Amino acid sequence: MKRIVVFGLVLNTALAAGVASPATEPAKRILVWNTRALFKTPKVYPTTESPVPGMRALFYEGANYKGRPTRIFSYYAAPDGKPPKGGWPAVVCAHGGGGTAYPDWVRKWNSNGYAAIAMDLEGHLPGGKAHGLKGNLPVNRGHKDSGPARIDWFGDRGLPDREQWFYHAAADVVRANSLLRSFPEINRAKIGLTGISWGGTIVSTVAGVDSRFVFVIPVYGAGFIHESDNQGLSQWFPPKNMTASQFSDYRRKWDPSAHLHYAKMPMLFVTSVADPVFQINIFAKSSQAAGGQSTLCMRPWMIHAHGNGWEDAPEIYNFADSIVKNGPPLPKLGRPKVSSATGLLHTSYTGEFSEAWVYFTTSGGLWKGRKWHFIECTRGKKELVSKKPLPRGTTAYMVYVFKETGGWRNNHAASELVELK
């Protein structure tokens, strides 16, 4: 488990000691999925349901539910033209709560040179008219071969493991990888995974379950949900909800904190510092918990929504390109350190960017309501140095960088978040 060490904070000539908030160890995981079965190529069933021009709609076989196989609706498409040598790189797209399989998400990856599959993880057929869906069909339409639908956050916590939504959602994501690997136009060695909101939580768990993915990109959602101060999340945990046994099962079986240590592939965690659902503290902690190379992309004003989750962060595609197309890597920042002599913040770095800032808060209480402030950094050959010391009463801080070109910002990357008592 990675630990944060915080050095003294200086205000003018006074030294105030800063101590990192204590970290809790992830629970030892219980792996409930039979990966040998999920790694087999699933059966495919053509369908005329919810057609979208230029896109293949299909069902693929999911995990068994109450003794019968399930079928998962999905959209699949590859870029136009001849595949590159070895086949197209590809990505699996896992939607968030209340979402479905979105054609525009597939098209977005296609436009960046990737084949993509987006599936419905809640036992539904696509409906509505958002993000490329056609026909304005009813939302939340079930079908006879569906698995369980999501019941709020953990409303099915009392059911057997294999009847709970989280079990099926993660299994469906793994099966999508197995399906892509069977397509002749796909490069099996270049398949990645991304998820938005609830999908970000699902893929953070899957990252530690399916090592065949070569990169994983959670957006907004991640792990350590039981440590969130978001009352919409915390209400589901003891003492209000869940028995002690259910809480132990949740921590050891479902929450990404139990699985991220086993995720050895490169991961990019994308969020805003003021995300209204998954607060920056648990999100940054999830990034630190990953077992392989992990990068935190913090875009300060990113909106929490499906379309924004694939349109507003070019870093998603830059990161994928850096893994499977030999593209340039995103910047990487070391752990910020406060000089005991000057009180200035020093942070090592690599990569390309044009500006660097300390992002800090002196607020306490709920993370969602905290006000954040900025201190600009100067850039040396090997490290960034804040132009001013952190003020007395700082409760949390991080350093982030970005590249501005023609009024557009990309290459956002952040250090770990330092929380102070």
DOTORDREN-447228 format. One record per residue (C-alpha): x, y, z; residue number from 0. Coordinates in steps of 0.001 Angstrom, whole numbers, padded with zeros to 6 digits. Layout:
BEGIN
px:X&py:Y&pz:Z&nr:NUM .
...
//
This chain:
BEGIN
px:000000&py:000000&pz:000000&nr:0 .
px:001468&py:003375&pz:-000972&nr:1 .
px:001778&py:005873&pz:001878&nr:2 .
px:001977&py:009662&pz:001757&nr:3 .
px:004664&py:011469&pz:003712&nr:4 .
px:004069&py:015174&pz:004261&nr:5 .
px:006836&py:017572&pz:005246&nr:6 .
px:006545&py:020827&pz:007166&nr:7 .
px:004453&py:023709&pz:005886&nr:8 .
px:005860&py:027204&pz:006246&nr:9 .
px:003830&py:030405&pz:006459&nr:10 .
px:006305&py:033285&pz:006095&nr:11 .
px:008961&py:032177&pz:008647&nr:12 .
px:006712&py:030035&pz:010840&nr:13 .
px:006810&py:026252&pz:010463&nr:14 .
px:003578&py:024341&pz:010882&nr:15 .
px:003777&py:020561&pz:010792&nr:16 .
px:001584&py:018732&pz:008309&nr:17 .
px:000643&py:015087&pz:008857&nr:18 .
px:-001007&py:012906&pz:006265&nr:19 .
px:-004414&py:011467&pz:007012&nr:20 .
px:-004185&py:007785&pz:007983&nr:21 .
px:-004825&py:005307&pz:005173&nr:22 .
px:-006958&py:002188&pz:005525&nr:23 .
px:-005720&py:-001066&pz:004088&nr:24 .
px:-007858&py:-002674&pz:001359&nr:25 .
px:-009636&py:-005859&pz:002374&nr:26 .
px:-008147&py:-009131&pz:001158&nr:27 .
px:-010113&py:-010041&pz:-001918&nr:28 .
px:-012287&py:-013025&pz:-002693&nr:29 .
px:-012401&py:-013737&pz:-006434&nr:30 .
px:-015968&py:-014797&pz:-007228&nr:31 .
px:-015659&py:-014996&pz:-011027&nr:32 .
px:-014654&py:-018135&pz:-012916&nr:33 .
px:-012196&py:-016502&pz:-015302&nr:34 .
px:-011554&py:-019761&pz:-017154&nr:35 .
px:-015185&py:-019756&pz:-018246&nr:36 .
px:-015329&py:-016014&pz:-018928&nr:37 .
px:-012179&py:-016116&pz:-021072&nr:38 .
px:-013864&py:-018450&pz:-023563&nr:39 .
px:-015350&py:-016917&pz:-026701&nr:40 .
px:-019031&py:-016245&pz:-026023&nr:41 .
px:-021771&py:-017221&pz:-028448&nr:42 .
px:-023064&py:-014404&pz:-030669&nr:43 .
px:-026700&py:-013869&pz:-031634&nr:44 .
px:-027579&py:-011450&pz:-034476&nr:45 .
px:-030476&py:-009094&pz:-033818&nr:46 .
px:-032590&py:-006474&pz:-035529&nr:47 .
px:-033347&py:-004733&pz:-032230&nr:48 .
px:-032460&py:-001022&pz:-031919&nr:49 .
px:-030671&py:-000722&pz:-035282&nr:50 .
px:-028153&py:002067&pz:-035904&nr:51 .
px:-026825&py:002758&pz:-039418&nr:52 .
px:-023208&py:001775&pz:-039928&nr:53 .
px:-023053&py:-000209&pz:-036710&nr:54 .
px:-023443&py:-003892&pz:-035909&nr:55 .
px:-026036&py:-004679&pz:-033233&nr:56 .
px:-025675&py:-008062&pz:-031556&nr:57 .
px:-026271&py:-010102&pz:-028442&nr:58 .
px:-023443&py:-012076&pz:-026902&nr:59 .
px:-023693&py:-014733&pz:-024234&nr:60 .
px:-023312&py:-013550&pz:-020658&nr:61 .
px:-022937&py:-015301&pz:-017313&nr:62 .
px:-025627&py:-017700&pz:-016139&nr:63 .
px:-028443&py:-016207&pz:-014074&nr:64 .
px:-030723&py:-018468&pz:-012020&nr:65 .
px:-029596&py:-021494&pz:-014008&nr:66 .
px:-029921&py:-020061&pz:-017508&nr:67 .
px:-027550&py:-018253&pz:-019892&nr:68 .
px:-028020&py:-014534&pz:-020365&nr:69 .
px:-027607&py:-012400&pz:-023470&nr:70 .
px:-026006&py:-008951&pz:-023533&nr:71 .
px:-027016&py:-006347&pz:-026109&nr:72 .
px:-024148&py:-004408&pz:-027683&nr:73 .
px:-023056&py:-002193&pz:-030568&nr:74 .
px:-019805&py:-002910&pz:-032376&nr:75 .
px:-017961&py:-001140&pz:-035166&nr:76 .
px:-014436&py:-000847&pz:-036527&nr:77 .
px:-012942&py:002180&pz:-038328&nr:78 .
px:-013480&py:002509&pz:-042049&nr:79 .
px:-010778&py:001227&pz:-044340&nr:80 .
px:-008228&py:-001559&pz:-044241&nr:81 .
px:-007036&py:-002642&pz:-040771&nr:82 .
px:-003414&py:-001899&pz:-039924&nr:83 .
px:-000872&py:-004710&pz:-039869&nr:84 .
px:-001814&py:-007019&pz:-037016&nr:85 .
px:-005380&py:-005710&pz:-036824&nr:86 .
px:-007203&py:-002804&pz:-035233&nr:87 .
px:-006586&py:-001868&pz:-031629&nr:88 .
px:-009881&py:-002054&pz:-029763&nr:89 .
px:-011630&py:-000921&pz:-026602&nr:90 .
px:-014521&py:-002120&pz:-024450&nr:91 .
px:-016844&py:000679&pz:-023231&nr:92 .
px:-018773&py:000221&pz:-019957&nr:93 .
px:-021549&py:002762&pz:-019320&nr:94 .
px:-022563&py:004368&pz:-016037&nr:95 .
px:-025715&py:004184&pz:-013946&nr:96 .
px:-028896&py:004496&pz:-015990&nr:97 .
px:-026907&py:004345&pz:-019222&nr:98 .
px:-026908&py:001818&pz:-022024&nr:99 .
px:-024945&py:000878&pz:-025139&nr:100 .
px:-024194&py:004209&pz:-026868&nr:101 .
px:-023364&py:004333&pz:-030608&nr:102 .
px:-021623&py:007712&pz:-030333&nr:103 .
px:-019143&py:006260&pz:-027859&nr:104 .
px:-018236&py:003566&pz:-030356&nr:105 .
px:-017944&py:006183&pz:-033110&nr:106 .
px:-015672&py:008329&pz:-030945&nr:107 .
px:-013198&py:005505&pz:-030599&nr:108 .
px:-013576&py:004645&pz:-034299&nr:109 .
px:-012637&py:008219&pz:-035187&nr:110 .
px:-009443&py:007755&pz:-033174&nr:111 .
px:-008514&py:004573&pz:-035018&nr:112 .
px:-009952&py:001935&pz:-032668&nr:113 .
px:-012602&py:-000723&pz:-033026&nr:114 .
px:-015019&py:-000564&pz:-030101&nr:115 .
px:-017860&py:-002395&pz:-028410&nr:116 .
px:-020397&py:-000771&pz:-026078&nr:117 .
px:-022803&py:-003043&pz:-024232&nr:118 .
px:-025831&py:-002602&pz:-021994&nr:119 .
px:-024930&py:-003762&pz:-018482&nr:120 .
px:-028361&py:-003406&pz:-016883&nr:121 .
px:-030334&py:-006078&pz:-018713&nr:122 .
px:-031956&py:-003644&pz:-021137&nr:123 .
px:-032251&py:-002842&pz:-024807&nr:124 .
px:-031127&py:000674&pz:-025798&nr:125 .
px:-033840&py:003329&pz:-025692&nr:126 .
px:-034165&py:007088&pz:-025842&nr:127 .
px:-032464&py:009403&pz:-028302&nr:128 .
px:-029201&py:010338&pz:-026602&nr:129 .
px:-025682&py:009784&pz:-027959&nr:130 .
px:-026571&py:008341&pz:-031353&nr:131 .
px:-029521&py:006133&pz:-030441&nr:132 .
px:-032208&py:005960&pz:-033129&nr:133 .
px:-035978&py:005563&pz:-033140&nr:134 .
px:-036620&py:007150&pz:-029737&nr:135 .
px:-037565&py:003732&pz:-028370&nr:136 .
px:-038654&py:003377&pz:-024720&nr:137 .
px:-035843&py:003428&pz:-022172&nr:138 .
px:-035152&py:000531&pz:-019793&nr:139 .
px:-036763&py:-002053&pz:-022073&nr:140 .
px:-036032&py:-005512&pz:-020753&nr:141 .
px:-035691&py:-008676&pz:-022799&nr:142 .
px:-036331&py:-012342&pz:-022062&nr:143 .
px:-032662&py:-013353&pz:-021839&nr:144 .
px:-031449&py:-010549&pz:-019612&nr:145 .
px:-029476&py:-010832&pz:-016417&nr:146 .
px:-030359&py:-008784&pz:-013325&nr:147 .
px:-030948&py:-005045&pz:-013544&nr:148 .
px:-029189&py:-002697&pz:-011153&nr:149 .
px:-031239&py:-001906&pz:-008027&nr:150 .
px:-030127&py:001555&pz:-006924&nr:151 .
px:-026575&py:001251&pz:-005553&nr:152 .
px:-026493&py:-001970&pz:-003541&nr:153 .
px:-030156&py:-002831&pz:-003325&nr:154 .
px:-029489&py:-006507&pz:-004149&nr:155 .
px:-026858&py:-006965&pz:-001405&nr:156 .
px:-028855&py:-009749&pz:000285&nr:157 .
px:-028959&py:-011998&pz:-002792&nr:158 .
px:-026455&py:-014764&pz:-003663&nr:159 .
px:-023310&py:-013520&pz:-005390&nr:160 .
px:-024289&py:-014766&pz:-008847&nr:161 .
px:-027659&py:-013035&pz:-008668&nr:162 .
px:-026211&py:-009633&pz:-007845&nr:163 .
px:-025891&py:-006989&pz:-010539&nr:164 .
px:-022217&py:-006221&pz:-009888&nr:165 .
px:-021239&py:-009849&pz:-010487&nr:166 .
px:-022965&py:-009827&pz:-013874&nr:167 .
px:-021765&py:-006381&pz:-014941&nr:168 .
px:-018120&py:-007304&pz:-014357&nr:169 .
px:-018593&py:-010684&pz:-016035&nr:170 .
px:-020223&py:-009024&pz:-019060&nr:171 .
px:-017213&py:-006708&pz:-019448&nr:172 .
px:-014778&py:-009633&pz:-019338&nr:173 .
px:-016902&py:-011519&pz:-021887&nr:174 .
px:-016811&py:-008485&pz:-024208&nr:175 .
px:-013018&py:-008741&pz:-024196&nr:176 .
px:-013278&py:-012450&pz:-025028&nr:177 .
px:-015619&py:-011607&pz:-027898&nr:178 .
px:-013352&py:-008936&pz:-029403&nr:179 .
px:-010428&py:-011333&pz:-029278&nr:180 .
px:-012332&py:-013686&pz:-031603&nr:181 .
px:-012810&py:-011081&pz:-034359&nr:182 .
px:-010200&py:-011504&pz:-037130&nr:183 .
px:-009853&py:-007748&pz:-037731&nr:184 .
px:-008845&py:-007109&pz:-034083&nr:185 .
px:-005319&py:-007111&pz:-032684&nr:186 .
px:-005702&py:-009306&pz:-029606&nr:187 .
px:-002621&py:-007744&pz:-028011&nr:188 .
px:-004079&py:-004227&pz:-028186&nr:189 .
px:-007458&py:-004353&pz:-026457&nr:190 .
px:-008173&py:-001760&pz:-023753&nr:191 .
px:-011058&py:-000964&pz:-021427&nr:192 .
px:-012812&py:002196&pz:-020288&nr:193 .
px:-015850&py:002934&pz:-018152&nr:194 .
px:-017785&py:005997&pz:-017029&nr:195 .
px:-019168&py:006626&pz:-013513&nr:196 .
px:-020598&py:003276&pz:-012320&nr:197 .
px:-018788&py:001859&pz:-015354&nr:198 .
px:-015576&py:003379&pz:-013982&nr:199 .
px:-016094&py:001398&pz:-010792&nr:200 .
px:-016843&py:-001792&pz:-012734&nr:201 .
px:-013725&py:-001490&pz:-014904&nr:202 .
px:-011557&py:-000670&pz:-011879&nr:203 .
px:-012551&py:-004054&pz:-010463&nr:204 .
px:-012200&py:-005816&pz:-013826&nr:205 .
px:-008676&py:-004406&pz:-014171&nr:206 .
px:-007643&py:-006734&pz:-011353&nr:207 .
px:-009626&py:-009678&pz:-012736&nr:208 .
px:-008842&py:-009704&pz:-016484&nr:209 .
px:-005123&py:-009233&pz:-017096&nr:210 .
px:-005624&py:-009522&pz:-020871&nr:211 .
px:-006522&py:-005825&pz:-021132&nr:212 .
px:-003464&py:-003776&pz:-022087&nr:213 .
px:-004798&py:-000520&pz:-020631&nr:214 .
px:-007744&py:000491&pz:-018443&nr:215 .
px:-009267&py:003993&pz:-018173&nr:216 .
px:-011815&py:004610&pz:-015380&nr:217 .
px:-013627&py:007943&pz:-015780&nr:218 .
px:-015259&py:009505&pz:-012666&nr:219 .
px:-015927&py:006178&pz:-010915&nr:220 .
px:-013397&py:004080&pz:-009010&nr:221 .
px:-013037&py:002322&pz:-005654&nr:222 .
px:-013059&py:002899&pz:-001883&nr:223 .
px:-016743&py:003824&pz:-002184&nr:224 .
px:-017289&py:002895&pz:001470&nr:225 .
px:-014919&py:005724&pz:002444&nr:226 .
px:-016854&py:008373&pz:000517&nr:227 .
px:-018496&py:011263&pz:002359&nr:228 .
px:-021119&py:011513&pz:-000391&nr:229 .
px:-024294&py:010793&pz:001551&nr:230 .
px:-025845&py:009156&pz:-001504&nr:231 .
px:-023097&py:006530&pz:-001277&nr:232 .
px:-022386&py:006354&pz:002443&nr:233 .
px:-026025&py:005613&pz:003254&nr:234 .
px:-025593&py:002102&pz:001878&nr:235 .
px:-022957&py:001093&pz:004402&nr:236 .
px:-023051&py:000343&pz:008125&nr:237 .
px:-024539&py:001435&pz:010403&nr:238 .
px:-027474&py:002496&pz:008167&nr:239 .
px:-027408&py:-000417&pz:005731&nr:240 .
px:-025600&py:-003728&pz:005196&nr:241 .
px:-024968&py:-006271&pz:007880&nr:242 .
px:-021387&py:-006851&pz:008973&nr:243 .
px:-021272&py:-009933&pz:006739&nr:244 .
px:-022638&py:-008033&pz:003726&nr:245 .
px:-020152&py:-005216&pz:004264&nr:246 .
px:-017279&py:-007719&pz:004424&nr:247 .
px:-018509&py:-009330&pz:001205&nr:248 .
px:-018778&py:-005950&pz:-000496&nr:249 .
px:-015233&py:-004951&pz:000450&nr:250 .
px:-013671&py:-008306&pz:-000439&nr:251 .
px:-015679&py:-009182&pz:-003564&nr:252 .
px:-016951&py:-006064&pz:-005307&nr:253 .
px:-015171&py:-002828&pz:-004381&nr:254 .
px:-012196&py:-002077&pz:-006663&nr:255 .
px:-009981&py:-001480&pz:-003614&nr:256 .
px:-009735&py:-005264&pz:-003222&nr:257 .
px:-008770&py:-005793&pz:-006874&nr:258 .
px:-006656&py:-002839&pz:-007997&nr:259 .
px:-003468&py:-004265&pz:-006462&nr:260 .
px:-003719&py:-007072&pz:-009038&nr:261 .
px:-004090&py:-004649&pz:-011968&nr:262 .
px:-000629&py:-004583&pz:-013538&nr:263 .
px:-001533&py:-002948&pz:-016865&nr:264 .
px:-001149&py:000857&pz:-017306&nr:265 .
px:-004184&py:002736&pz:-015990&nr:266 .
px:-005425&py:006295&pz:-016474&nr:267 .
px:-007875&py:007682&pz:-013901&nr:268 .
px:-009832&py:010666&pz:-015299&nr:269 .
px:-011931&py:013014&pz:-013166&nr:270 .
px:-012607&py:016518&pz:-011877&nr:271 .
px:-011496&py:017721&pz:-008461&nr:272 .
px:-015127&py:018633&pz:-007746&nr:273 .
px:-016863&py:015517&pz:-009079&nr:274 .
px:-020300&py:015422&pz:-007421&nr:275 .
px:-020515&py:011627&pz:-007115&nr:276 .
px:-017066&py:010089&pz:-006624&nr:277 .
px:-015022&py:012569&pz:-004599&nr:278 .
px:-011416&py:013318&pz:-005480&nr:279 .
px:-010034&py:011742&pz:-002284&nr:280 .
px:-011327&py:008217&pz:-002986&nr:281 .
px:-010614&py:008582&pz:-006700&nr:282 .
px:-006991&py:009617&pz:-006149&nr:283 .
px:-006614&py:006834&pz:-003589&nr:284 .
px:-007820&py:004347&pz:-006202&nr:285 .
px:-005152&py:005587&pz:-008599&nr:286 .
px:-002505&py:005047&pz:-005932&nr:287 .
px:-003802&py:001533&pz:-005215&nr:288 .
px:-003272&py:000261&pz:-008775&nr:289 .
px:-000617&py:-002435&pz:-009014&nr:290 .
px:000999&py:-001152&pz:-012194&nr:291 .
px:001783&py:002193&pz:-013802&nr:292 .
px:-001001&py:004608&pz:-012876&nr:293 .
px:-001654&py:008163&pz:-014070&nr:294 .
px:-004167&py:010577&pz:-012573&nr:295 .
px:-005732&py:013003&pz:-015073&nr:296 .
px:-007467&py:015825&pz:-013224&nr:297 .
px:-009445&py:018280&pz:-015344&nr:298 .
px:-010757&py:020848&pz:-012812&nr:299 .
px:-014157&py:021576&pz:-014360&nr:300 .
px:-015059&py:018334&pz:-016128&nr:301 .
px:-018822&py:017683&pz:-016071&nr:302 .
px:-020076&py:014299&pz:-014794&nr:303 .
px:-022068&py:012843&pz:-017709&nr:304 .
px:-021798&py:010174&pz:-020365&nr:305 .
px:-021065&py:012399&pz:-023364&nr:306 .
px:-018663&py:014585&pz:-021409&nr:307 .
px:-016939&py:011449&pz:-020182&nr:308 .
px:-015710&py:010576&pz:-023659&nr:309 .
px:-015685&py:014001&pz:-025386&nr:310 .
px:-014112&py:016377&pz:-022857&nr:311 .
px:-010860&py:014579&pz:-022068&nr:312 .
px:-008530&py:014127&pz:-025069&nr:313 .
px:-006098&py:012577&pz:-022591&nr:314 .
px:-008161&py:009370&pz:-022814&nr:315 .
px:-007171&py:008836&pz:-026447&nr:316 .
px:-003646&py:010210&pz:-025993&nr:317 .
px:-003101&py:007683&pz:-023220&nr:318 .
px:-004460&py:004794&pz:-025284&nr:319 .
px:-002242&py:005820&pz:-028205&nr:320 .
px:000788&py:005909&pz:-025903&nr:321 .
px:000190&py:002262&pz:-025008&nr:322 .
px:-000737&py:000674&pz:-028353&nr:323 .
px:000446&py:003137&pz:-031022&nr:324 .
px:003789&py:004337&pz:-029654&nr:325 .
px:002319&py:007803&pz:-029057&nr:326 .
px:003911&py:010243&pz:-026605&nr:327 .
px:003106&py:009561&pz:-022952&nr:328 .
px:001149&py:011899&pz:-020723&nr:329 .
px:003146&py:013865&pz:-018156&nr:330 .
px:004085&py:012075&pz:-014945&nr:331 .
px:004415&py:013911&pz:-011626&nr:332 .
px:006207&py:012722&pz:-008529&nr:333 .
px:004991&py:013065&pz:-004971&nr:334 .
px:004926&py:016746&pz:-003925&nr:335 .
px:007327&py:017663&pz:-001128&nr:336 .
px:007343&py:020825&pz:000967&nr:337 .
px:010749&py:022341&pz:001665&nr:338 .
px:011287&py:022780&pz:005398&nr:339 .
px:013567&py:025745&pz:004609&nr:340 .
px:011325&py:027784&pz:002302&nr:341 .
px:007853&py:026262&pz:002554&nr:342 .
px:007750&py:025972&pz:-001236&nr:343 .
px:006345&py:022847&pz:-002862&nr:344 .
px:008733&py:020802&pz:-005040&nr:345 .
px:007502&py:018187&pz:-007510&nr:346 .
px:009525&py:016087&pz:-009942&nr:347 .
px:008128&py:015553&pz:-013425&nr:348 .
px:008526&py:014096&pz:-016892&nr:349 .
px:006580&py:014843&pz:-020077&nr:350 .
px:005328&py:017788&pz:-022093&nr:351 .
px:003134&py:020598&pz:-020721&nr:352 .
px:003010&py:024381&pz:-020741&nr:353 .
px:001646&py:025258&pz:-017280&nr:354 .
px:001857&py:023827&pz:-013775&nr:355 .
px:-000192&py:024717&pz:-010697&nr:356 .
px:-000677&py:023709&pz:-007106&nr:357 .
px:-004355&py:023069&pz:-006466&nr:358 .
px:-005143&py:023349&pz:-002750&nr:359 .
px:-008008&py:023790&pz:-000328&nr:360 .
px:-008230&py:025139&pz:003202&nr:361 .
px:-011801&py:023861&pz:003536&nr:362 .
px:-012942&py:020955&pz:005651&nr:363 .
px:-016172&py:019018&pz:005702&nr:364 .
px:-017722&py:017344&pz:002694&nr:365 .
px:-015420&py:017125&pz:-000320&nr:366 .
px:-018158&py:018191&pz:-002717&nr:367 .
px:-018470&py:021597&pz:-001048&nr:368 .
px:-014788&py:022446&pz:-000643&nr:369 .
px:-013411&py:025560&pz:-002295&nr:370 .
px:-010121&py:025190&pz:-004166&nr:371 .
px:-007375&py:027733&pz:-004855&nr:372 .
px:-004317&py:027926&pz:-007102&nr:373 .
px:-000620&py:028679&pz:-006811&nr:374 .
px:001409&py:028829&pz:-010019&nr:375 .
px:004622&py:026817&pz:-010304&nr:376 .
px:007892&py:027637&pz:-012022&nr:377 .
px:009444&py:024912&pz:-014149&nr:378 .
px:013021&py:023835&pz:-013781&nr:379 .
px:014836&py:021094&pz:-015661&nr:380 .
px:013881&py:018389&pz:-013197&nr:381 .
px:011221&py:019778&pz:-010891&nr:382 .
px:008347&py:022188&pz:-010449&nr:383 .
px:008497&py:024717&pz:-007623&nr:384 .
px:005510&py:026644&pz:-006273&nr:385 .
px:005858&py:030431&pz:-006388&nr:386 .
px:004386&py:030742&pz:-002888&nr:387 .
px:004176&py:028512&pz:000180&nr:388 .
px:000963&py:026730&pz:000984&nr:389 .
px:-001062&py:028803&pz:003445&nr:390 .
px:-001633&py:027830&pz:007042&nr:391 .
px:-004743&py:025691&pz:007388&nr:392 .
px:-004300&py:023825&pz:004095&nr:393 .
px:-006278&py:020582&pz:004290&nr:394 .
px:-005395&py:018988&pz:000953&nr:395 .
px:-003338&py:019715&pz:-002142&nr:396 .
px:-002059&py:018299&pz:-005396&nr:397 .
px:-000004&py:019551&pz:-008346&nr:398 .
px:-001349&py:019373&pz:-011867&nr:399 .
px:-000094&py:020316&pz:-015325&nr:400 .
px:-001553&py:020809&pz:-018780&nr:401 .
px:-000609&py:021885&pz:-022271&nr:402 .
px:-002407&py:024782&pz:-023905&nr:403 .
px:-002419&py:025020&pz:-027689&nr:404 .
px:-004543&py:027584&pz:-029533&nr:405 .
px:-006878&py:028022&pz:-026592&nr:406 .
px:-007378&py:024271&pz:-026091&nr:407 .
px:-006007&py:022406&pz:-023117&nr:408 .
px:-004843&py:018807&pz:-023103&nr:409 .
px:-002154&py:016644&pz:-021479&nr:410 .
px:-003682&py:017154&pz:-018047&nr:411 .
px:-001916&py:015105&pz:-015394&nr:412 .
px:-001810&py:015352&pz:-011621&nr:413 .
px:000275&py:014239&pz:-008695&nr:414 .
px:-001192&py:012196&pz:-005891&nr:415 .
px:-003555&py:014037&pz:-003589&nr:416 .
px:-002071&py:014883&pz:-000191&nr:417 .
px:-004603&py:015095&pz:002621&nr:418 .
px:-003674&py:016730&pz:005926&nr:419 .
px:-005119&py:016236&pz:009369&nr:420 .
//
